[in-house]
């Protein structure tokens, strides 16, 4: 920018110092003269003068002293300025005013005409006066003067053209500078506007900041108050920290003591773990040994039961009830066993007098002694727990996988139902074999659970009345619909038998069993006979399906426990009651005696190893066939009355039991998988 502004600054400096604008050979025209006039134009100007000269004739004197605009001759600068000073063409009002002032202040200096070599030079001016004119006859001299003047004019024109060109360039440069200055001015104005806007924004921000400062000062006051509060709290916290530090040190001491104790405990735990591992190994070894012992126990238990006989017969004599006649002494005798009075009795002697012989001969009737031997004989004073203790091991065989069947046989009123179910009133001392057997099974199953065995029990209770199966656990509308129950096989190819439409109830405690027995008593068929006011007229069969599993060893066992209360075994004549409604009782008695006879035939066929066993001749034997064969264990209670009036039925029952006791049905097999 400094190089572009230097000419203007120089002109301004010259104006202020009132120094003329000096150029070397330049000549500025007078005001009002045309600057754009070349050499040809100058010749056109001089041409009329020549014509006028020619028109006058040779003797006419050429007037060369016409007044012309004195040329401006620049005086060389003496103080180091440049010979040519460039002035811009248009630089605004200030620049044009400066150029006009320069032109006015310049002093015209008479130019010295250039002379050609060899030409006649014009006489110089003496004392500032014009040279004398050539004589009119000196046309050649005048012509030389004119040519010299023409040459000077041409040189002057050329110089003026150059100066004009330079001025144009300077003017162009000045215009460019002016344009750049205008652009810069616009930029500066925009920047000024922006700065003003920023200043306004700054003022606004300053106002906001002032308000913010006031607000912060207020908050600072609040914070200072808060700081004071916090300082107080800090002091309190420091005090508390010192207390906590003291506690922490104490806790660290305790922790170190605890860590020491922990290390000691860990060492003890490691030792205990080793002992536990050793104990676990020993426990596993002893578990295997215990399992082996359990299997050995079952084997020995089974051998013991086989030695006692897979068909055993117990005889039980009920006591004399209140209101019954006392039998004569010696009517029933219970001889001591081989070991003396301390051994349980196994024999029974019954004395019977023959009244018919005494009538014919007139002599006193003779007495006949009948001796019977069984596996165990229970006199009238035997308690219920004594009876169950004798069969407890047999009941436990069902848990080992052996089918077990226990019968109660005898005439009406001999105590069969009391033996199987117990007496009325819920007295624990009078509980029968069924509740005691299930309590024993639940207890033993709980003990075996510690050895890895798990057991499940499903109970059912049916009666066979006139060769019709009825469900004693039926409730609601199903009561009395015994005809709908049929004995079927559980599935194709299965040996297991099931009763259709009968309830099979899972049981796990004594209360559930008591509920089932109470319901069965209400549903059982009873009737009045000549020998008993309330006589059971059907066979009741309580079945308990036992399923055991040892998951760790993959062992399973399934076996049924059957507890059967048979109907009264009396003959037709003594129990016959005359009257129009006794024909139904007669048919009941015939059906009962037929099923009991079939039971005897089945046992005899099994004992004789016959190829055909008549299970299907009776619903009772057909239902119990899986618990009567060679893989089963069977026990029969023969119940007799202590009264002399029932001696005939007692003898029949004892003779039937003796036949059963003589049977051997082979070695029992456990149902294991």
Buried (B, 14 or more C-beta within 10 A) or exposed (E): EEEBBEBBEBBBEBBEEEBBBBBEBBBBBEEEEEEEBEBEEBEEEBEEBEEEBEEEEEEEBBEBEEEEEEBBBBEEBEEEBEEBBBBBBEBEEEBBEBBEBBBEEBEBEEBEEEBEEEBBEBEEEEEEEEEEBBEEEBBEBBBBBBEBBBBBBBBBBEBBBEBBEBBEEBBEBBBEBBEEBEEEEEEEEEEEEEEEEEEEEEEEEEEEEEEEEEEEEEEEEEEEEEEEEEEEEEEEEEEEEEEEEEEEEEEEEEEEEEEEEEEEEEEEEEEEEEEEEEEEEEEEEEBEEBBEEBEEEBEEBBEEBEEBBBBBBBBBBBEBEEEEEEBEEEBBBBEEBEEEEEEBBBBBBBBBBEEEEEEEEEEEBEEEEBEBEBBBBBBBEBEBEEBBEBBBEBBBBBBBBBBBBBBBBBBBBBBBBBBBBBBEEEEEEBBBBBBBBBBBBBEBBEEBEEEBBEBEBBBBBBBBBBEBBBBBBBEEEBBEEBEEBEBEEEEEEEEEBBBEBBBEBEBEEBEBBBEBBEBBBEBBBBBEBBBBEEBBBBBBBBBBBBBBBBEEEEBBBBBBBBBBBBBBBBEEEBBBEEEEEBEEBEEBBEBBBBBBBBBBBBBBBBBEEEEEBBBEBBBBBBBBBBBBBEBBBBBBBBBBBBBBEBBBBBBBBBEBBBEBBEBEBBEBBBBBE
